[in-house]
Amino acid sequence: MKEKIKNIQSRIGFLSFAIIILLIIIFLCYLIFFLTEFQINQDSLYWFFSTVAQSFLALIAFLGIFAVFKLQNLDASFNVIFESNKESIQDYLLHPEDRCFTLEEFIKNCHKLLDNPSLNSTISKEEIEYFKDILLKYSIFLNTKEIIKKNIKNFSLLTLALMVISIIFIPITSIIIQYKFGIISVGLILYMIFLSLSLAIRLMKSLLKDN
């Protein structure tokens, strides 16, 4: 519960910071426009929005495929541990219902073996440490998957928002130019690009991290 509250507070803090930075960027864009009377032409604006949408579509597809392979690799690596140990742990368990047909059952039985004095007294210290090491690896395995999924979600949501806004802006570039919102729209997109690339880097680090 405390962790959920902490995560909510962290997200609210990040969102507040992002909104403040966005307002500063909009103000600076207005300032630049009124001081320099700088304006972007319609063709440049059109190609800018189009390029952003296509480029980030390719980026989200690439990182999505990379993330899927990473998650599959994590599952496969721990399944090797499960398959090589599921029969050996059953030798120490007393009840026939203590089966290990799934990974979840295997982890449950590891806990049961280590938490039950009448069971773990029958095995050596080396074997106890071995099963403790398996549980530690499983904890790291779950944590790694959770971090990757969280990073995928954050990156995907922001990048999809960036793409949608860019696509919406494409057919209304003439209106944006007419009402002199060109530099403001570019500033908004550049800010979202910065946030998206920051999340992409965070995602890549979690995908490239050795576990």
Secondary structure, DSSP 8 states (H G I E B T S, - for coil): -HHHHHHHHHHHHHHHHHHHHHHHHHHHHHHHHHHH-----HHHHHHHHHHHHHHHHHHHHHHHHHHHHHHHHHHHHHHHHHHHHHHHHHTT--STT---SSHHHHHHHHHHHHH-HHHHTTS-HHHHHHHHHHHHHHHHHHHHHHHHHHHHHHHHHHHHHHHHHHHHHGGGHHHHHHTT-HHHHHHHHHHHHHHHHHHHHHHHHHHH---
